């Protein structure tokens, strides 16, 4: 496989297709999780609250905010999941049409994405996620518990050096294993999604096709993964830039306004607005990376499948 030509062709297709831009933005927007924001403990700030706010109202208000936030987050996760899988199917189909010299409109791409393929992609990712959890339990959590017990016994017996050495060795082995598992999961997810969308396999069959490709193209896929990994690192740096350039000023402005007004309702509103702005800025910056990688993996899959003749299950 000619990797430089693959990268060049991927960038050319993505750069010259406006439909892919919008789909990439949807992928970036729906691929970010904002469900782990924690509000700080502000219980001490109510000592000097205005007379109209009685202490009995604060728990009720906090409980209502928490319940509302949980419900909204759950609904948002469902909506974003639907958007992501529909956009991903549409993106893959648009890349294939662009490779054949055909241009799909944004509406046509979404129409292609709204299909059973999106549901199959979800099932494949769900099954892959279950497998990752099983591997993590088997090879990470259980050995880690055993290691901690051994290290504690070693430290109790006064063998400090041995316990520390074993912990360091385990951490290094764990990091290496994590990198390997991450590589395999990335390859299976990307290859299976193309097998499902382009060759109309089911979720399990798509994962089997992906696994067969991994076993028969180890060297090629290792290089493909390392290239994608490097692009992912650049994407991560870009996200950090967004956090500092956009996130920190929003945080300082919000804290200053809240300290001046001391209103819970205003604080929550500012937090939501800040999160929304940060989310949009992150999605805009992430979209080119997301779109390029989706194009890259679609073309790579086609290159890998050229010698083979796929026969979808009935």
C-alpha positions in Angstrom: 0.0 0.0 0.0 1.3 3.5 -0.9 0.7 5.4 2.3 1.7 8.8 1.0 -0.7 8.5 -1.9 -3.4 7.3 0.5 -2.9 10.4 2.7 -2.8 12.7 -0.2 -5.9 11.3 -1.8 -7.8 11.3 1.6 -7.0 15.0 2.1 -7.9 15.9 -1.5 -11.3 14.2 -1.2 -12.1 15.7 2.1 -10.9 19.2 1.2 -12.9 19.4 -2.0 -16.2 18.0 -0.7 -18.4 20.4 1.2 -20.8 17.7 2.2 -17.9 15.9 4.0 -17.2 19.1 5.9 -20.7 19.3 7.4 -20.7 15.5 8.1 -17.3 15.8 9.8 -18.7 18.7 12.0 -21.6 16.4 13.0 -19.2 13.6 13.8 -17.0 15.9 15.9 -20.0 17.5 17.6 -21.6 14.2 18.5 -18.4 12.4 19.4 -17.6 14.5 22.5 -18.9 13.6 25.9 -19.9 16.5 28.3 -21.5 14.3 30.9 -18.7 14.4 33.5 -18.7 18.1 34.4 -18.8 18.4 38.2 -20.1 21.6 39.8 -18.0 22.8 42.8 -19.2 22.5 46.3 -20.8 25.9 47.0 -22.5 25.1 50.2 -20.4 27.6 52.1 -21.4 30.4 49.8 -25.0 30.6 51.1 -24.1 31.9 54.6 -24.6 35.5 53.4 -27.4 34.8 50.9 -30.2 37.2 50.5 -33.1 36.9 53.0 -35.6 35.6 50.4 -33.6 32.3 50.0 -34.3 30.1 53.0 -32.0 27.3 53.8 -34.7 24.7 53.2 -35.0 25.9 49.6 -31.4 25.1 48.8 -31.5 21.3 48.9 -34.8 21.3 46.8 -33.2 23.6 44.2 -30.0 21.5 44.1 -32.0 18.3 43.8 -34.1 19.7 41.0 -31.0 20.9 39.2 -29.4 17.5 39.5 -32.4 15.5 38.3 -32.9 17.9 35.4 -29.3 17.7 34.4 -29.3 13.9 34.5 -32.5 13.7 32.4 -31.2 16.3 29.8 -27.8 14.5 29.7 -29.4 11.2 29.1 -31.6 12.5 26.3 -28.7 14.4 24.8 -26.6 11.2 24.7 -29.3 9.4 22.8 -29.7 12.2 20.3 -26.0 12.5 19.8 -25.6 8.8 19.3 -28.2 8.8 16.6 -26.6 11.8 14.9 -23.1 10.2 15.1 -24.1 6.9 13.5 -26.3 8.4 10.8 -23.5 10.9 10.0 -20.9 8.2 9.9 -22.8 6.0 7.5 -23.5 9.0 5.3 -19.8 10.0 5.5 -18.6 6.6 4.4 -21.0 6.5 1.5 -20.1 10.1 0.4 -16.4 9.2 0.4 -17.1 6.2 -1.9 -19.2 8.3 -4.2 -16.6 11.0 -4.3 -13.9 8.4 -5.1 -16.1 7.4 -8.1 -16.5 11.0 -9.2 -20.0 11.5 -7.9 -21.1 14.3 -5.6 -23.7 13.7 -2.9 -25.6 16.6 -1.3 -25.7 16.9 2.4 -29.4 15.9 2.4 -28.7 12.9 0.2 -25.8 11.8 2.5 -28.1 12.0 5.6 -30.8 10.0 3.7 -28.3 7.3 3.0 -27.1 7.4 6.7 -30.7 7.0 8.0 -30.7 3.2 7.4 -30.2 -0.1 9.1 -26.5 0.3 8.6 -26.4 2.9 11.4 -28.1 0.5 13.7 -25.6 -2.2 12.8 -22.7 0.1 13.5 -24.1 0.8 16.9 -24.5 -3.0 17.6 -20.9 -3.6 16.4 -19.5 -0.9 18.7 -21.6 -2.2 21.6 -20.3 -5.7 21.1 -16.8 -4.4 20.8 -17.3 -2.4 24.0 -18.4 -5.5 25.8 -15.3 -7.3 24.6 -13.0 -4.4 25.8 -14.7 -4.5 29.3 -14.1 -8.3 29.5 -10.4 -7.9 28.4 -10.0 -5.1 30.9 -11.4 -7.2 33.8 -9.3 -10.2 32.8 -6.0 -8.7 32.1 -5.9 -5.4 34.0 -8.2 -5.1 37.0 -7.8 -8.6 38.4 -4.0 -8.7 38.0 -3.8 -5.2 39.5 -5.7 -6.3 42.6 -3.3 -9.2 43.0 -0.3 -7.0 42.5 -1.6 -4.5 45.1 -2.0 -7.3 47.6 1.5 -8.6 46.9 3.0 -5.1 47.1 1.2 -4.4 50.4 2.5 -7.7 51.8 6.0 -6.9 50.6 5.9 -3.4 52.2 4.5 -4.9 55.4 7.4 -7.3 55.5 9.9 -4.5 55.0 10.7 -5.4 51.3 10.1 -1.9 50.0 12.3 -2.1 46.9 10.7 -5.4 45.7 7.2 -4.0 46.0 8.1 -0.7 44.2 9.9 -2.6 41.4 6.9 -4.9 40.8 4.5 -1.9 40.8 6.7 -0.1 38.2 7.0 -3.2 36.0 3.3 -3.8 36.1 2.5 -0.2 35.2 4.9 -0.4 32.2 3.4 -3.7 31.1 -0.1 -2.2 31.6 0.7 0.8 29.4 2.1 -1.4 26.7 -1.0 -3.7 26.9 -3.3 -0.7 26.8 -1.6 0.6 23.7 -2.0 -2.8 22.0 -5.6 -3.1 23.0 -6.3 0.4 21.8 -4.7 -0.4 18.4 -6.8 -3.5 18.0 -10.0 -1.8 19.0 -9.3 1.1 16.7 -8.6 -1.2 13.8 -11.6 -3.4 14.4 -14.0 -0.5 14.8 -12.9 1.3 11.7 -12.7 -1.8 9.5 -15.9 -3.3 10.7 -17.9 -0.1 10.1 -16.7 -0.1 6.5 -17.5 -3.7 6.0 -21.0 -3.1 7.4 -21.7 0.0 5.3 -20.0 -0.9 2.0 -20.5 -4.7 1.9 -23.7 -4.9 3.9 -22.6 -7.3 6.5 -24.3 -7.7 9.9 -22.7 -6.5 13.1 -21.1 -9.8 14.0 -20.1 -10.6 10.4 -18.6 -7.1 10.1 -16.5 -7.7 13.1 -15.4 -11.0 11.8 -14.4 -9.5 8.5 -12.4 -6.8 10.4 -10.7 -9.5 12.5 -9.7 -11.5 9.4 -8.3 -8.3 7.8 -6.2 -7.6 10.9 -4.8 -11.2 10.9 -3.9 -11.1 7.2 -2.6 -7.6 7.0 -0.7 -7.1 10.3 2.2 -5.0 9.0 0.1 -2.8 6.8 -2.5 -2.2 9.4 0.2 -1.4 12.0 1.5 1.3 9.8 -2.0 2.6 9.2 -2.7 2.7 12.9 0.5 4.5 13.7 -0.3 7.2 11.1 -3.8 7.6 12.5 -2.3 7.6 16.1 0.0 10.5 15.1 -2.9 12.5 13.7 -4.9 11.7 16.8 -2.1 13.2 18.9 -2.2 16.4 16.9 -5.9 16.5 17.5 -5.4 16.1 21.2 -3.0 19.0 21.2 -5.6 21.1 19.3 -8.1 20.2 22.0 -5.8 21.4 24.7 -5.3 24.7 22.9 -9.1 25.1 22.8 -9.3 24.4 26.5 -6.8 27.1 27.3 -7.7 29.7 24.7 -11.5 29.4 25.1 -12.2 27.5 28.3 -10.0 29.4 30.8 -11.3 32.9 29.8 -14.9 31.7 30.0 -14.2 30.2 33.4 -12.6 33.4 34.8 -15.4 35.5 33.4 -18.0 33.2 34.8 -16.4 33.2 38.3 -16.0 37.0 38.3 -19.7 37.4 37.3 -20.9 34.9 39.9 -18.8 36.5 42.7 -20.3 39.9 41.8 -23.9 38.7 41.7 -23.9 35.5 43.9 -26.8 33.9 42.1 -27.2 30.1 41.7 -29.5 30.5 38.7 -27.0 32.8 37.0 -24.1 30.5 37.8 -25.9 27.5 36.2 -26.9 29.6 33.2 -23.3 30.8 32.7 -22.0 27.2 33.1 -24.4 25.9 30.5 -23.5 28.8 28.0 -19.8 28.3 28.6 -20.0 24.5 28.1 -22.0 25.1 24.9 -19.4 27.6 23.5 -16.6 25.3 24.5 -18.4 22.3 22.9 -18.9 24.2 19.6 -15.4 25.5 19.5 -14.0 22.1 20.1 -16.2 20.5 17.4 -15.2 23.1 14.8 -11.5 22.5 15.5 -11.9 18.8 15.7 -13.9 18.4 12.5 -11.0 18.5 10.0 -9.2 15.8 12.0 -12.3 13.7 12.3 -13.2 14.1 8.6 -9.7 13.3 7.4 -9.4 10.2 9.5 -12.8 8.9 8.4 -11.9 9.5 4.8 -8.5 7.9 5.4 -9.9 4.7 6.9 -12.6 4.4 4.2 -10.0 4.5 1.4 -7.6 2.2 3.3 -10.4 -0.3 3.7 -11.1 -0.2 -0.1 -7.4 -0.8 -0.7 -7.3 -3.8 1.6 -10.4 -5.3 0.0 -9.4 -5.0 -3.6 -7.9 -8.5 -3.9 -10.9 -10.1 -2.1 -14.4 -10.8 -3.3 -16.9 -10.1 -0.6 -20.1 -12.2 -0.4 -22.6 -10.6 2.1 -24.8 -12.8 4.1 -28.3 -13.1 2.8 
